[in-house]
Amino acid sequence: MEAILTSTAVVALAEIGDKTQLLAILLATRFHRPAPIILGILVATLANHALAALLGAQAAAFLDSPVFRYAIGLSFVAMAAWTLIPDKFEDDDAPKPRFGAFLTTLIAFFLVEMGDKTQVATIALGAQYHNVLAVTTGTTLGMMIANVPAVFLGKELLRRVDLKKVRMVAAALFLVIGLWVLVQTAGWFG
């Protein structure tokens, strides 16, 4: 349960103001059809994050050593710094709708999520928890918590939410997790 809850919180906070959330808003304003957009986000996230969690879990199993655990801890600390940098999504980067709302969302979200901070976080969470299903469930839930309101509320949400404060909370969460992993690996606690 810890893996699900931690994964949900980390990704939900990290996703706010992220380029994929901005993409969700853009797709919602282009298609005006929330159901296929939300389904596209769900399927793309499940596929992308399952692969990322599997990669993390397999890498951790293969490289289970203090050095690897220190690398995981440091990756969370680096994610904290990365989270403080706001994402920008230009209209030129937006996918041109050719396939309808669902397929456009599915393809766009899967591709835009590649190398994104939430995907990197999912790899790190997979490595930390060694539980692909729990991490995928949590990170997907986090993506949906952040993106479903964006589909329905769009630009109004961005206008009312202080993204700087949300990024700071997300960065603090990444930092705490990273420091906790480092402290545990050093044998100071737990």
C-alpha positions in Angstrom: 0.0 0.0 0.0 3.0 2.3 0.7 4.1 2.0 -2.9 0.7 2.9 -4.3 0.2 5.9 -2.0 3.7 7.2 -2.4 3.6 6.8 -6.2 0.2 8.5 -6.3 1.3 11.5 -4.3 4.6 11.9 -6.1 3.2 11.8 -9.6 0.0 13.8 -8.8 2.1 16.7 -7.4 4.8 16.4 -10.0 2.2 16.4 -12.8 0.6 19.7 -11.9 1.8 22.3 -14.4 3.8 19.6 -16.3 3.8 19.6 -20.1 1.4 16.5 -20.2 -1.1 18.4 -18.1 -0.8 21.3 -20.4 -1.3 18.9 -23.3 -4.5 17.6 -21.6 -5.8 21.2 -21.5 -4.9 21.8 -25.1 -6.6 18.5 -26.3 -9.7 19.4 -24.3 -9.9 22.8 -25.9 -9.4 21.3 -29.4 -11.7 18.3 -29.2 -14.3 19.3 -26.6 -14.8 15.6 -25.9 -13.6 14.7 -22.3 -14.4 11.0 -22.3 -12.1 9.9 -25.1 -9.4 12.2 -23.9 -9.5 10.8 -20.4 -9.5 7.3 -21.7 -6.6 8.1 -24.0 -4.7 9.5 -21.0 -5.4 6.4 -19.0 -4.3 3.9 -21.6 -1.2 5.8 -22.5 -0.2 6.3 -18.9 -0.8 2.6 -18.0 1.4 1.5 -20.9 4.1 4.1 -20.4 4.3 3.8 -16.6 4.1 -0.1 -16.6 7.2 -0.1 -18.8 8.9 2.5 -16.7 8.1 0.7 -13.4 9.2 -2.6 -14.9 12.5 -1.1 -16.1 13.1 0.3 -12.6 12.2 -2.9 -10.8 14.3 -5.0 -13.1 17.3 -2.6 -12.9 17.0 -2.7 -9.1 16.9 -6.5 -9.0 19.9 -6.7 -11.3 21.9 -3.9 -9.6 20.8 -4.5 -6.0 23.7 -2.9 -4.2 24.3 0.1 -1.9 25.7 2.1 -4.9 22.5 1.5 -6.8 20.4 2.5 -3.8 22.5 5.7 -3.4 21.9 6.4 -7.1 18.1 6.0 -6.6 18.2 8.3 -3.6 20.2 10.9 -5.6 17.8 10.6 -8.5 14.9 11.6 -6.2 17.0 14.6 -5.0 17.6 15.5 -8.7 13.9 15.1 -9.4 13.3 17.7 -6.6 15.5 20.2 -8.4 13.9 19.4 -11.8 10.4 19.8 -10.5 11.2 23.4 -9.6 11.7 24.2 -13.3 8.4 25.0 -14.9 7.4 23.2 -18.1 6.4 25.0 -21.2 4.2 23.6 -23.9 4.2 25.5 -27.1 1.2 25.3 -29.5 3.7 24.3 -32.2 4.5 21.2 -30.0 0.8 20.2 -29.9 -0.2 17.2 -32.0 -2.2 17.9 -35.1 -5.5 16.0 -34.7 -5.7 13.4 -37.4 -7.1 10.4 -35.7 -9.8 11.6 -33.4 -9.7 12.5 -29.7 -8.9 9.1 -28.2 -6.1 8.0 -30.6 -4.6 11.5 -30.7 -4.5 11.6 -26.9 -3.2 8.1 -26.6 -0.3 8.7 -29.0 0.5 12.2 -27.8 0.5 11.3 -24.1 2.6 8.2 -24.6 5.2 10.1 -26.6 5.2 13.3 -24.5 5.6 11.2 -21.4 8.9 9.7 -22.7 11.7 11.1 -20.6 9.3 13.3 -18.7 9.9 13.8 -15.0 6.9 11.6 -14.0 8.3 8.8 -16.2 11.7 9.1 -14.6 10.0 9.2 -11.1 8.1 6.0 -12.1 11.4 4.3 -12.9 12.9 5.4 -9.6 9.7 4.3 -7.7 9.9 0.9 -9.5 13.5 0.5 -8.4 12.7 1.5 -4.9 9.6 -0.7 -4.3 10.3 -3.6 -6.7 6.5 -3.8 -7.3 5.5 -3.0 -10.9 1.8 -3.4 -10.3 1.7 -1.2 -7.2 3.9 1.5 -8.7 2.0 1.5 -12.0 -1.3 1.7 -10.2 -0.1 4.6 -8.0 1.6 6.6 -10.8 -1.4 6.1 -13.1 -3.8 7.2 -10.3 -1.6 10.3 -9.7 -1.6 11.1 -13.5 -5.4 10.8 -13.5 -5.8 12.9 -10.3 -3.8 15.7 -12.0 -5.1 15.4 -15.5 -8.9 14.7 -15.3 -9.6 18.0 -13.7 -7.4 19.7 -16.3 -9.5 18.1 -19.1 -12.7 19.5 -17.5 -11.5 22.8 -16.1 -8.7 23.5 -18.4 -7.4 27.1 -18.5 -9.5 28.1 -15.5 -7.6 25.6 -13.3 -4.2 27.0 -14.4 -5.4 30.5 -13.7 -6.5 29.7 -10.1 -3.8 27.3 -9.0 -0.4 28.7 -7.9 1.9 26.4 -9.9 5.0 27.7 -8.2 3.7 26.5 -4.8 2.6 23.2 -6.2 6.1 22.7 -7.7 7.6 23.5 -4.4 5.5 21.0 -2.5 6.3 18.3 -5.2 10.0 19.2 -5.0 9.9 18.8 -1.2 8.2 15.4 -1.5 10.9 14.2 -4.0 13.6 15.6 -1.7 12.2 13.9 1.4 11.9 10.5 -0.4 15.5 10.9 -1.8 17.0 11.8 1.5 15.0 8.9 3.2 16.5 6.4 0.7 20.0 7.8 1.2 19.6 7.7 5.0 18.3 4.1 4.9 21.1 3.0 2.5 23.6 4.5 4.9 22.1 2.5 7.7 21.2 5.4 9.9 17.5 4.5 10.1 15.2 1.5 9.3 
